[in-house]
Amino acid sequence: MLAEQCGLHVSRTHTEAKAWDFQSRSAFLAFGSVTFVEWTQHLPEALRLVFITDVLDRYRHVAADAPGEENLFRFYQMDITLSSR
């Protein structure tokens, strides 16, 4: 592990599946507008919302397992506890 190669001791790792429910499409779009900056920075301004909308439409097909999950963002949170040797 890179941390150990840098002289750190990994004493604990914990990974947990999480989800944020944005409750509405407009809130999910607002999240995408501020988090997709690297993806959209080279697009003309007029195409940025079109791109984000397309991403969220495609994401919905793979991430929404049941009705009511259309605005759910799923992710993994990893916490790592390190100490110096």
C-alpha positions, 0 to 999 in steps of 0.5 A, a space after each residue: 500500500 502506498 501509505 506504508 511505502 511512505 512510512 505510515 502504518 495503516 491501523 484501520 480501514 473501513 468502507 461503507 456504502 452510502 447514499 444521498 437523497 436529493 429529494 428533487 431533480 432540481 437539487 440533484 442538478 444543482 449538485 451536478 453543476 458544482 461537482 462536474 466542473 472538471 467534466 464540463 469546463 471545456 464545454 460551451 456554457 450552453 451545453 453544460 446543463 444538457 451534459 449534466 442532465 444526460 449524465 443524471 438520466 443515464 445514472 438513474 438507469 443504473 442506480 435507481 433500484 426502486 421507485 422513489 430513488 430517482 434522485 439518490 446518489 450512491 457512493 462508498 465512503 472510506 475511512 483510513 486511520 494512519 500513524 507514523 511508525 
